[in-house]
Each structure stands twice: as structure tokens, then as C-alpha cells.
Amino acid sequence: MIRLEHLLAATDFSACSKEAIDHAVQLAHKMKGRLTLLHVFESPFFYPAETPLGNYPEVYQWLHDFKQEELKKLNALTDDVRKKGLPV
């Protein structure tokens, strides 16, 4: 039998992904495993690859600020899962 020791749960911070993470936490507890949380963000802005993003300071600042906010959400979610006694 295959033993699951490490689960990956993706989140977009929606209610649906919260529910999926709750299930992943329960499964990881039952399997005595650990959980990795993943959040991916794709930039909504198109800019030519050869053009440095630094040429667009407003876009760069917005992306930086957005990334920081998303990181705060991910860290808060990680803390919540750790409080449930699961390695994250």
C-alpha cells in the first residue's frame, strides 16, 4: 500500500479552497503526514519580456504591494493550519 506523507493543497483564498484545505488537513492528520500550501498569481499585465518591469514603476509597485498582501494571507493560513497541529 502507498503511504501518503506529504500533501499539496493549492489556494486562491476563496471559500471553496478553504473547504478543500480543511479536507487536506483532515487527510494529513489521518495519514500522519505534512501539508504544503501553494498560491500562484499570474500578473494581469502584459509587457514585452525584453522590457524590464522597472520601466513601469506604477505596475511594479502594484505588483509588489499585491504580492505582499497575498503573502500575508498565505502566512495567516499557514499559521491556522499549524495551530491544528500539522506541519506545514
C-alpha positions as CSV (number, residue, x, y, z in Angstrom):
1,M,0.0,0.0,0.0
2,I,1.2,3.5,-0.8
3,R,1.6,5.7,2.2
4,L,0.9,9.4,1.7
5,E,3.3,11.5,3.8
6,H,3.1,14.9,2.0
7,L,0.1,16.6,0.6
8,L,0.0,19.7,-1.6
9,A,-3.0,22.0,-1.3
10,A,-3.5,25.0,-3.6
11,T,-5.4,28.0,-2.5
12,D,-6.9,31.1,-4.1
13,F,-8.2,32.2,-0.7
14,S,-11.8,31.5,-1.7
15,A,-14.4,29.7,0.4
16,C,-14.1,26.7,-1.9
17,S,-10.3,26.5,-1.5
18,K,-10.7,26.9,2.3
19,E,-13.0,23.9,2.3
20,A,-10.5,21.9,0.2
21,I,-7.7,22.8,2.6
22,D,-9.8,21.7,5.6
23,H,-10.2,18.3,3.9
24,A,-6.5,18.2,3.2
25,V,-5.7,19.0,6.8
26,Q,-8.0,16.1,8.0
27,L,-6.4,13.7,5.5
28,A,-2.9,14.7,6.5
29,H,-3.8,14.2,10.2
30,K,-5.1,10.7,9.4
31,M,-2.1,9.8,7.4
32,K,0.3,11.4,10.0
33,G,1.7,13.5,7.2
34,R,2.5,17.1,6.4
35,L,1.0,19.7,4.2
36,T,2.4,22.2,1.7
37,L,0.2,25.2,0.9
38,L,0.5,26.8,-2.6
39,H,-0.8,30.0,-4.0
40,V,0.0,31.1,-7.6
41,F,-0.6,34.5,-9.0
42,E,-0.4,35.4,-12.7
43,S,0.2,39.0,-13.5
44,P,-2.8,40.6,-15.2
45,F,-0.4,42.9,-17.1
46,F,1.2,42.2,-20.4
47,Y,4.6,43.7,-21.0
48,P,7.3,42.6,-23.5
49,A,9.7,40.1,-22.0
50,E,12.7,42.2,-23.1
51,T,11.3,45.3,-21.3
52,P,12.3,45.5,-17.6
53,L,9.3,45.9,-15.3
54,G,11.2,48.7,-13.6
55,N,10.3,50.8,-16.6
56,Y,6.8,50.8,-15.3
57,P,7.1,52.0,-11.7
58,E,3.3,52.1,-11.1
59,V,2.9,48.5,-12.2
60,Y,5.9,47.4,-10.3
61,Q,4.7,49.0,-7.1
62,W,1.2,47.5,-7.5
63,L,2.6,44.0,-8.1
64,H,4.9,44.4,-5.1
65,D,2.1,45.5,-2.8
66,F,-0.3,42.8,-4.1
67,K,2.4,40.1,-3.6
68,Q,2.9,41.3,0.0
69,E,-0.9,41.2,0.7
70,E,-1.1,37.7,-0.8
71,L,1.9,36.6,1.3
72,K,0.2,37.8,4.4
73,K,-2.9,35.8,3.6
74,L,-0.8,32.7,2.9
75,N,1.2,33.1,6.2
76,A,-2.1,33.5,8.1
77,L,-3.5,30.4,6.5
78,T,-0.2,28.6,7.4
79,D,-0.5,29.7,11.0
80,D,-4.1,28.5,11.1
81,V,-3.1,25.0,9.9
82,R,-0.1,24.9,12.3
83,K,-2.5,25.6,15.2
84,K,-4.3,22.4,14.2
85,G,-1.1,20.5,15.0
86,L,0.0,19.8,11.4
87,P,3.5,20.5,9.9
88,V,3.2,23.0,7.1
